[in-house]
Amino acid sequence: MNSNPETEINDLFSRWVSAVQAEDLAGIRANHASDMLMYDVPLPFVSRGLDAYMETWKIFFPCQARPIEFRFEETQITAGKEVAFLTAIGHCGHMELGEKTDLKFRLTMGLRRDGDKWLIVHEHHSVPAQE
């Protein structure tokens, strides 16, 4: 275990991003709490529990251009001893009407320390409202 929570969380986040890029469901699932909650852009807007969260990837992957583009910028981590959150601006290569588009979205993750490791307990993905 690293002594720096921000470094630990950044490492966890990097592994999650790499797992998504590789379509590695076990890697995506890793480091999530069983009772996690996610608010997402497409339906279902609310997923409660790890199994429901994992079902959303069956919606995500078929809509993505290949190879999977899933990257983040402006990542910020704020961490205490027991809880933390991460915010970032994400980009993914979304297929829309047969054309690849850059879907730009906001990500917030809430984390809680469980013994010697961090667990993701909340994910919130959102896009700006269109006028």
VODOLUM-720048 format. One record per residue: residue in one letter; z, x negated, y of N, C-alpha, C in turn. Coordinates in steps of 0.02 Angstrom, whole numbers, padded with zeros to 5 digits, always signed. Layout:
<atoms>
AZXYZXYZXY
...
</atoms>
This chain:
<atoms>
M+00000-00042-00059+00000+00000+00000+00000-00044+00062
N-00043-00029+00109-00043-00063+00173+00017-00039+00213
S+00041-00081+00258+00097-00061+00299+00075-00022+00361
N+00010-00020+00374-00016+00013+00433-00049+00080+00414
P-00018+00136+00434-00046+00202+00416-00119+00211+00439
E-00136+00188+00498-00204+00196+00523-00254+00161+00477
T-00237+00100+00454-00280+00063+00408-00287+00100+00342
E-00231+00125+00315-00232+00162+00252-00276+00223+00257
I-00270+00260+00312-00309+00321+00321-00382+00305+00333
N-00396+00253+00371-00466+00232+00381-00498+00214+00314
D-00462+00179+00271-00488+00161+00205-00501+00224+00163
L-00454+00270+00163-00462+00333+00127-00523+00371+00152
F-00531+00374+00218-00588+00409+00249-00654+00376+00229
S-00656+00310+00230-00717+00274+00211-00736+00288+00139
R-00686+00291+00095-00700+00306+00024-00727+00377+00017
W-00700+00425+00055-00723+00495+00053-00795+00499+00077
V-00811+00466+00133-00880+00467+00159-00928+00437+00108
S-00909+00381+00078-00952+00350+00027-00961+00395-00033
A-00909+00431-00053-00914+00477-00109-00963+00534-00093
V-00960+00560-00032-01008+00613-00013-01079+00585-00015
Q-01090+00527+00013-01157+00497+00013-01183+00487-00057
A-01139+00473-00105-01159+00460-00175-01158+00524-00217
E-01140+00581-00188-01132+00644-00225-01082+00636-00282
D-01030+00598-00270-00978+00582-00318-00921+00634-00311
L-00923+00686-00351-00874+00740-00344-00803+00718-00357
A-00793+00673-00405-00725+00648-00418-00700+00608-00358
G-00743+00570-00326-00723+00532-00267-00709+00578-00208
I-00748+00632-00202-00736+00681-00148-00668+00714-00158
R-00654+00732-00219-00591+00766-00237-00530+00722-00227
A-00538+00658-00238-00481+00611-00235-00447+00615-00166
N-00383+00606-00166-00344+00602-00104-00339+00668-00066
H-00353+00724-00100-00343+00790-00070-00283+00823-00105
A-00242+00858-00067-00186+00894-00094-00211+00956-00132
S-00176+00974-00185-00198+01032-00225-00195+01097-00184
D-00152+01099-00134-00144+01160-00092-00180+01154-00025
M-00231+01111-00022-00266+01099+00041-00299+01163+00068
L-00314+01161+00132-00348+01215+00168-00406+01187+00206
M-00465+01219+00200-00523+01197+00239-00553+01256+00277
Y-00569+01243+00340-00609+01288+00381-00677+01255+00386
D-00731+01291+00369-00797+01261+00365-00846+01298+00410
V-00905+01269+00418-00958+01299+00458-00993+01355+00419
P-01021+01341+00360-01052+01397+00323-00999+01437+00285
L-01017+01494+00261-00972+01533+00219-00959+01495+00154
P-00901+01499+00127-00843+01535+00154-00811+01494+00211
F-00791+01529+00262-00760+01496+00320-00692+01466+00302
V-00658+01497+00254-00591+01474+00234-00591+01461+00159
S-00570+01401+00140-00562+01384+00069-00490+01361+00060
R-00454+01396+00017-00384+01379+00003-00378+01349-00067
G-00351+01289-00070-00342+01256-00134-00399+01208-00150
L-00383+01159-00190-00431+01106-00206-00491+01132-00244
D-00481+01178-00291-00538+01205-00329-00587+01242-00283
A-00561+01282-00237-00604+01318-00190-00641+01269-00145
Y-00607+01217-00123-00639+01165-00083-00697+01133-00121
M-00686+01116-00183-00738+01083-00223-00798+01129-00233
E-00788+01194-00236-00844+01242-00243-00891+01238-00183
T-00865+01221-00124-00907+01219-00064-00960+01164-00067
W-00947+01113-00107-00996+01058-00113-01058+01082-00151
K-01052+01136-00190-01111+01165-00224-01157+01198-00173
I-01130+01216-00115-01170+01244-00060-01198+01188-00017
F-01158+01137-00005-01177+01082+00040-01235+01040+00012
F-01228+01015-00049-01277+00967-00075-01348+00994-00080
P-01360+01055-00102-01430+01078-00106-01464+01083-00038
C-01427+01086+00017-01455+01092+00084-01467+01025+00118
Q-01453+00970+00083-01458+00904+00114-01522+00868+00095
A-01550+00832+00143-01607+00788+00130-01583+00730+00087
R-01627+00701+00051-01611+00643+00009-01644+00581+00038
P-01611+00524+00037-01542+00514+00016-01494+00549+00064
I-01434+00563+00039-01384+00599+00079-01368+00557+00141
E-01376+00589+00199-01354+00558+00262-01289+00592+00282
F-01237+00553+00288-01170+00580+00304-01133+00523+00338
R-01131+00525+00405-01101+00470+00443-01061+00497+00500
F-01017+00454+00526-00971+00475+00579-00967+00424+00634
E-00951+00449+00693-00940+00407+00752-00879+00435+00788
E-00855+00396+00835-00797+00417+00876-00737+00437+00833
T-00727+00402+00777-00671+00417+00733-00606+00393+00766
Q-00557+00438+00768-00491+00421+00795-00438+00444+00746
I-00388+00402+00737-00333+00417+00691-00268+00413+00730
T-00227+00465+00722-00160+00465+00750-00113+00476+00692
A-00067+00429+00680-00025+00433+00621+00047+00420+00636
G+00090+00461+00607+00162+00448+00606+00181+00423+00537
K+00244+00427+00521+00266+00404+00455+00250+00453+00399
E+00248+00517+00415+00239+00569+00363+00176+00611+00372
V+00151+00618+00433+00091+00659+00445+00044+00621+00491
A-00020+00641+00487-00071+00608+00527-00130+00656+00536
F-00172+00640+00585-00236+00675+00588-00291+00627+00609
L-00351+00645+00589-00411+00606+00602-00461+00652+00634
T-00494+00629+00686-00549+00668+00717-00610+00624+00719
A-00669+00655+00715-00731+00617+00716-00789+00665+00731
I-00844+00635+00754-00907+00671+00762-00951+00650+00703
G-00975+00699+00665-01014+00686+00605-01087+00704+00614
H-01127+00673+00572-01199+00688+00568-01218+00693+00494
C-01257+00743+00477-01285+00746+00410-01357+00768+00415
G-01397+00746+00367-01469+00762+00365-01479+00828+00330
H-01477+00882+00367-01480+00950+00342-01553+00972+00337
M-01571+01006+00283-01638+01034+00276-01638+01106+00301
E-01683+01120+00347-01688+01187+00375-01761+01206+00378
L-01781+01258+00341-01850+01280+00337-01897+01223+00318
G-01875+01182+00270-01915+01127+00246-01918+01065+00291
E-01882+01067+00346-01881+01011+00394-01811+00980+00395
K-01809+00914+00398-01745+00880+00404-01722+00882+00477
T-01660+00904+00486-01629+00905+00553-01564+00866+00550
D-01544+00841+00608-01480+00807+00613-01428+00860+00632
L-01388+00879+00584-01334+00927+00598-01275+00887+00624
K-01259+00897+00687-01203+00863+00719-01144+00911+00718
F-01086+00886+00695-01028+00928+00687-00964+00890+00704
R-00911+00928+00715-00845+00900+00728-00804+00904+00664
L-00764+00853+00653-00720+00851+00594-00649+00836+00617
T-00602+00874+00591-00531+00859+00598-00501+00861+00528
M-00464+00810+00511-00428+00807+00448-00354+00801+00463
G-00313+00840+00428-00240+00833+00431-00218+00800+00366
L-00173+00753+00371-00149+00716+00312-00073+00716+00311
R-00046+00711+00250+00026+00705+00241+00039+00649+00190
R+00092+00612+00202+00110+00559+00156+00144+00591+00095
D+00123+00568+00036+00153+00591-00026+00173+00528-00065
G+00235+00508-00059+00258+00446-00090+00226+00386-00056
D+00186+00349-00093+00155+00288-00065+00083+00298-00046
K+00059+00361-00044-00011+00372-00025-00018+00431+00023
W-00075+00434+00055-00092+00488+00100-00134+00539+00063
L-00123+00604+00077-00163+00658+00049-00193+00698+00106
I-00255+00718+00099-00288+00763+00147-00264+00834+00131
V-00233+00866+00179-00207+00933+00170-00247+00986+00208
H-00287+00962+00255-00328+01009+00295-00391+00975+00318
E-00447+01010+00313-00510+00989+00343-00535+01047+00385
H-00561+01030+00443-00591+01080+00487-00657+01052+00511
H-00712+01085+00493-00779+01066+00515-00802+01120+00563
S-00834+01099+00618-00859+01149+00665-00919+01123+00702
V-00959+01169+00727-01016+01153+00769-01007+01188+00835
P-01037+01161+00889-01031+01195+00954-01063+01265+00951
A-01034+01311+00986-01062+01378+00991-01128+01375+01028
Q-01175+01415+01007-01240+01419+01040-01239+01477+01089
E-01268+01467+01148-01270+01521+01197-01325+01570+01181
</atoms>
